[in-house]
């Protein structure tokens, strides 16, 4: 588990806080360490291997290599929505589908227009 000890803010004073912290997200452990390779040395190759989605939209694909095992990944970000399925950049398995128009990313801070007099 990424954080084996609960932080101070998590259920202070509760006698079962350590056990509850361990059980808070069992799918996290499953996707990262049981079927994932997040705790193992691996390499990742592909179109944009360090990203889930292609920076300019469209298709992205990658292959995670752990020993002799090859773990695929594919994603798409387009006009109808976005999805991904496979082993992500951190070695964990995941999948997600969003339908509908995805707003473009914020281009960054804008300079304020001068006040009109």
Helices and strands as residue ranges (DSSP letters): H 17-23, H 26-29, I 30-34, E 43-46, E 58-66, E 69-77, E 81-87, E 93-99
